[in-house]
């Protein structure tokens, strides 16, 4: 069963009464309909340069990403630094060195470019049964809007370990990135990817994860900066009893394009998944894209899954595209659903606050903070939560300026 929040793209000619989709199928070519059907390759040439008509590129400003469609030469556009937890950074992994490639399969040209362009992959490894109290902090600093870089990062939490890994992106660069996440049986891992780039940065990333039996992954995508930022997480709940919580927060300003195409695959039995992405937009040309795909496989008995996307449009000229998809291959589930909503301020909320003596400007600020704080508070890192709330306040001050 497949449910989609968008109307069918197939149209019928009023004169000939021919469905173009049927014509394409009869010609021997059936377009990719679901995320699970997408082709995979580590060779960029196998994908070719996107045109913007492909199902996974049609909401993306392809022309602004052309620099990422070929391997970087030289690969010197970013600098990596390590805060707390540097002792968990292991020896780099060449292609073919385990566990690099254990899970990752490139499903678009930028992911294949990042694979080919990274001779050595950064490897963050949490030892078996170790509980890491402080977050492992990896800083990725762009060295200039005209500089290119490709990267593959492997984050591995061994059996029954517990840790949080933060990837913080600042500065400016043209950056193609893969993040491969391995959560072994019984482990609990949180991965937070912060996009706080300058406005001229271009960043395309593919995050792919596999979660083992009785293991838990919390995955956050937080995008505030960058000209074009496209971060696509793909999580497979492979082991029995595994859990995946995928959260996102974005704040798009004038001219910014912030995008996430989320894929959650319930593969093992008795798995639990929760997807919640929230975004705010302001300014002419501000654009956010969220596409959420959930696949409940034939062997995923007892699954409990839900996905939702909420967007708050603060000014004229901003646009949010939101498309949830749900595919179910078994009838033996606890529950599954999806939701999407995009709107402006709730007039009733504003009236309620203003009726109690709060100015309209302050009421709007409180509504936005209340809307976005839900995601911020799930991070579990007080210092980072404060930093992001301050960033939201800064964004809001620009609206009222």
Buried (B, 14 or more C-beta within 10 A) or exposed (E): EEEBBEEEEEEEEEEEEEBEBEEEEEEEEEEEEBBEEBEEBBEBEEBEEBEEEBBBBBBBBBEBBEBBBBBBEEBEBBEBEBEEBEEBBEEBBEBEBEBBBEBBBBBBBBBBBBBBBBEBBBBBBBBEEBEBEEBBBBBBBBBBBEBBBBBBBBBBBBBBBBBBBBBBBBBBBBBBBBBBBBBBBBBBBBBBBBBBBBEBBBBBBBBBBBBBBBBBBBBBBBBBBBBBBBBBBBBBBBBBBBBBBBBBBBBBBBEBBBBBBBBBBBBBBBBBBBBBBBBBBBBEBBBBBBBBBBBBBEBBBBBBBBBBBBBBBBBEEBBBBBBBBBBBBBEEBEEBEBBBEBEEBEEEBBEEBEEEEBEEEEBBBBBBBEBBBEBBEBBEBEEBBEBBBEBBEEBBEEBEE
